[in-house]
């Protein structure tokens, strides 16, 4: 079983750990050292047991705050997932009946045909007037 020396609050401690967990132990000790260093800076030399207790409590307080934030985030995530599921399962809103707009379009050649008919009608009208005037 490996033994790792960790420095916490200016003091060195020999700590045994499982094989392969040395990096985790060093990381955890660094977190504890950060809190212990704050105590030592504020209060000066503190008995070892008190320093470790206070640093541990400070870490526990931070951990509790993070757990609360994680739970709140999980609750928000669950609410969002529920809302997404509700929206996915909701019937599609009915689209309003489209407004019908008719745009008159004359096929090609209709204008020419109409002009030709008008010309014939005028010619017939002149012919009728001539016959009526005689």
C-alpha positions in Angstrom: 0.0 0.0 0.0 1.6 3.3 -1.1 2.2 6.1 1.4 2.0 9.7 0.2 3.3 12.8 2.0 0.8 15.6 1.9 1.3 19.2 3.1 -1.8 20.7 4.8 -1.6 24.1 6.5 2.2 24.0 6.6 2.4 20.6 8.2 3.4 17.3 6.5 1.4 14.2 7.0 2.1 10.7 5.7 -1.0 9.1 4.4 -1.5 5.6 3.0 -3.8 5.0 0.1 -4.8 2.2 -2.3 -2.6 1.6 -5.3 -3.5 4.0 -8.2 -5.3 6.5 -5.9 -2.2 8.7 -5.2 -3.3 11.4 -7.6 -6.8 11.6 -6.1 -5.3 11.8 -2.6 -2.9 14.6 -3.6 -5.8 16.5 -5.2 -8.0 16.1 -2.1 -5.1 17.1 0.1 -4.5 20.2 -2.0 -8.2 21.2 -1.5 -7.9 20.7 2.2 -4.6 22.7 2.2 -6.3 25.6 0.5 -8.8 25.9 3.3 -6.3 25.3 6.0 -4.0 28.0 4.6 -6.9 30.5 4.9 -7.3 29.5 8.6 -3.5 29.8 9.3 -3.4 33.2 7.5 -6.3 34.5 9.5 -5.6 33.0 13.0 -1.9 32.2 12.9 -0.7 28.9 14.4 -3.7 26.7 15.1 -3.6 23.3 16.8 -3.4 20.5 14.3 -6.7 18.9 15.1 -8.5 22.2 15.1 -7.0 23.2 11.8 -8.0 20.0 10.2 -11.5 20.1 11.6 -12.1 23.7 10.6 -10.7 23.1 7.1 -12.8 20.0 6.7 -15.9 21.9 7.8 -15.1 24.7 5.3 -14.8 22.1 2.5 -18.0 20.4 3.7 -19.8 23.8 3.5 -18.6 24.4 0.0 -19.6 20.9 -1.0 -23.1 21.3 0.4 -23.5 24.5 -1.6 -22.4 22.8 -4.7 -24.8 19.9 -4.0 -27.7 22.3 -3.6 -26.8 24.0 -6.9 -26.5 20.6 -8.6 -29.9 19.5 -7.3 -31.4 22.8 -8.5 -29.8 22.4 -11.9 -31.2 18.8 -12.1 -34.6 20.0 -11.2 -34.5 22.7 -13.9 -33.2 20.0 -16.4 -36.1 17.7 -15.4 -38.6 20.5 -15.8 -37.2 21.3 -19.2 -37.3 17.7 -20.3 -40.9 17.4 -19.2 -41.8 20.6 -21.1 -40.0 19.2 -24.2 -41.9 15.9 -23.9 -45.2 17.8 -23.5 -44.5 19.9 -26.5 -43.5 16.9 -28.6 -46.6 15.0 -27.6 -49.0 17.9 -28.0 -51.2 17.9 -31.1 -50.0 20.2 -33.8 -51.9 23.5 -33.8 -54.4 23.7 -36.5 -53.3 26.0 -39.3 -55.8 28.6 -40.2 -57.6 28.1 -43.5 -55.5 29.7 -46.1 -57.0 32.8 -47.7 -57.9 32.3 -51.3 -56.6 35.0 -53.5 -57.5 34.9 -57.2 -55.3 36.8 -59.6 -56.8 37.1 -63.1 -54.3 35.9 -65.7 -55.1 36.1 -69.3 -53.5 33.3 -71.4 -51.2 34.4 -74.2 -53.0 35.5 -77.3 -56.3 36.3 -75.6 -55.7 40.1 -75.8 -55.0 39.7 -79.6 -58.2 37.7 -80.1 -60.2 40.3 -78.1 -58.8 43.1 -80.2 -59.7 41.1 -83.4 -63.2 40.6 -82.2 -63.6 44.2 -81.3 -62.4 45.2 -84.8 -64.9 42.8 -86.4 -67.7 44.2 -84.2 -66.8 47.7 -85.2 -66.8 46.7 -88.9 -70.2 45.0 -88.5 -71.5 48.1 -86.7 -70.3 50.3 -89.6 -71.8 48.0 -92.1 -75.1 48.0 -90.3 -75.1 51.8 -90.1 -74.4 52.1 -93.8 -77.3 49.8 -94.7 -79.5 51.6 -92.3 -78.6 55.0 -93.7 -79.5 54.0 -97.3 
